[in-house]
Amino acid sequence: MTNEEPHQRIMIYLQKFGLYPSTFLRDFKVMTTLISTLIERWRPETHTFHFPSGEVTITLKDVYQFGVSINGIPLVLRNNYAQYAFIYNLLGNEALTDVIDEMRIRMTWLEREFRVYGQSTEQEVKYAARAYLMALIGGILLLDKSDNLMHPQYLSILKDFLVCLQYSLGSAILTFCIVNFTKTTIVVSGKKRM
């Protein structure tokens, strides 16, 4: 995600989706020593961090600070669609073969192609809002280790901005954080840890 603030015309859709508070996450500093400490203290058997003061874990209350909904329909997505047609229908722009790597879209393409200008039509603003939300979800909220790639399956919940408010994105983020901490293999102090 760029540190660039989203265009004012996109803000309306970010508020409709309930992710407006999450847009402020675009400007944060990654503290590698803190992350290394957390990884060293993570215990996948109990899904907790072990500190001298006791055990702690990630909870829905922590995820709620992102400003996402923690109530609603569980977010369960499938990959049973024609990818290029799906992307074209929801973003209005044809993805070239160099933009898609296996089943994932390059986020740099989303940032480069979907911009809002003063003369942009309302439909173009909707496409740009979907692209921004995809980059926010795939680049910050449900970040994986793929660097610059994200799965287009999140587009399916962005079809209708009012319907997407019914999903519990907070529960998905919490689950995603715990699962990724659990199955990540990291080299810490010269040893591999699970």
N, C-alpha and C positions, 0 to 999 in steps of 0.2 A: 504494500500500500504506500502511496505517496503521502507526503505530509501536507499535500494540498487540500484546502478546505473545499467541500463539495459546493457546487453552484447552488444559489438560492432556490432555483426552480426545482432542483432535485430534493431539497429539504422537505418539501410537502410529502413526497413519497416515502422518505425515510421516517417521517413521523407516522404516516399511515401504517407502515410496516412495524413500527414500534422499536426501530433501531437507531433513532436519532441520538440518544445518549452514547451509543457505542461509537459514533463517528469521532468522538474525542480521543479514542484509543489510537488514532493514527499517529499521534505525536508522543511516543513513549521511548524511553531509553532501556535497552536490554542490558542487564547487569549479569555478565557471564559468571562472575564469582558467586553471586546469589543463586543462580540457576544450578551451578555445579554443587553448591552446598545442599540445595533441595534434592538433587538427584542422589547424592551420597546418603541422604537421610530417608529416602523413600523406601518403604517396605511393601512390596507388591502382595505379599501374603495377607496383609491386613488393610491394604489401601490407605496407609497412613504415613506421615512423616514423623520420625522419632527425633525429638529435640531434648536437650537436658531438662527443660521445663515440663516435658510430657509429650503425648502423642496428639497430632492434629491432622486433619484431613480437609479436602476441598468439599464444601457443602453448597447447597442451593443458595444459601444466603450470600456466599462469596460470588457466585455467578450472577445473582440479582444485581450486584453492583455495576454490571455491564449495561443495565437498563433493559434487559430482555425479559420476555414473558416466561414465567416459570409454571404457569397454569395453561391447560389446554390440551389439544390433541398431540399425542406423541409424534415426533418427527421420524417417520420411517420412509425411506426413499428407495426406489428401484431403478435399475439401469435398463429397462426394457423399452427403449425408444430409438428411433432413427436419429442419431446424434446431430448430423449436419442440419436436417430439417427442423429438429427441435430448437437448435440454437438460432437458426434463421427466423423461425416463427416468434420467438420470445425476445430476440435482440434486434431483429430487422436488418441484420448484417450477416453476410455469408462468411463463415469461417473457412479460411484457406487451409490446406493440408499442413502447412508449416506452423499453424496456430494450434493445432490439436496434436498432442503427443499421447498415443494410445487412446485412452478414454478421458483425457484431461485437457483443459484449455489453458493456454498461457495467459497469466494475469496481465502481463505487459500489453497484450493485445487489447484487453478490456480497458486498460487505462489510456491507451493510445487512440483507439477507434471511437470511443463513446464519450464525447465531450458535448457540453451544452453551451451554446452561444446565444446572443440576443435574438437572432432570427430563427432559432431552432423551433420546430413545430412541437406541439404537445406530445405527439407520438414519439418523436426523437428524444424528448425529455424522459418519457417512460422507459425507453430502451436504455438510455444513459443511467437512469436510476436503478434499473435491474442490473446493469453491468457493475455499477458502484456497489450495490448490495452484495453481488456475487463476490467481488474482490474483498469486501469487508468480512463476509462469512468465511470464504476460503483462505483469506490472507491473515486474518486475526482471530476470529471467534472459533473456527473449526480448523485451525492450522495443522497441517501435517508436515512431514519432512520432505516434501517434494519440491521445495524451493519456490519456483515460480509457476507451479501448476496447480490447478484446482479442478474438481469434478463438476461438470455442468448439471449434475442431478439437482443441485440447489435451485436451479432455475424453475423447476417444477412447482416449488412453493411460492414463487414470485409471479406466477401467471396473473393472479388477481390480488391486488394489494390489500383488499379488505379481508379476504379469506385467509391470507397468510398470518394475520393477527391471531387466528385461532390456534396456531401451533405453539407448542412449548419448546421454544428454541433454547431456553435456559437448561432444561433437562438434558437436551442433546449435547450442549456444551459441557455440562458436568460429566456426563458419561464419556464423552470424547476425551476430556482431560484425564480422567482416571484410567481409561483403557490405554491411552498413549503413554502415560507414565509407567504403567504396568508392563507393557510389552516392548518398551524401548531399551535397547542394549547400548550402554554408554561405557566408554573407557574412562575410568576414574582411578587415579593414583596407580596407573599401570595395570589395573585388573579390570576384566569385564564384569559388569554388574547387570543384573536383570532387575 
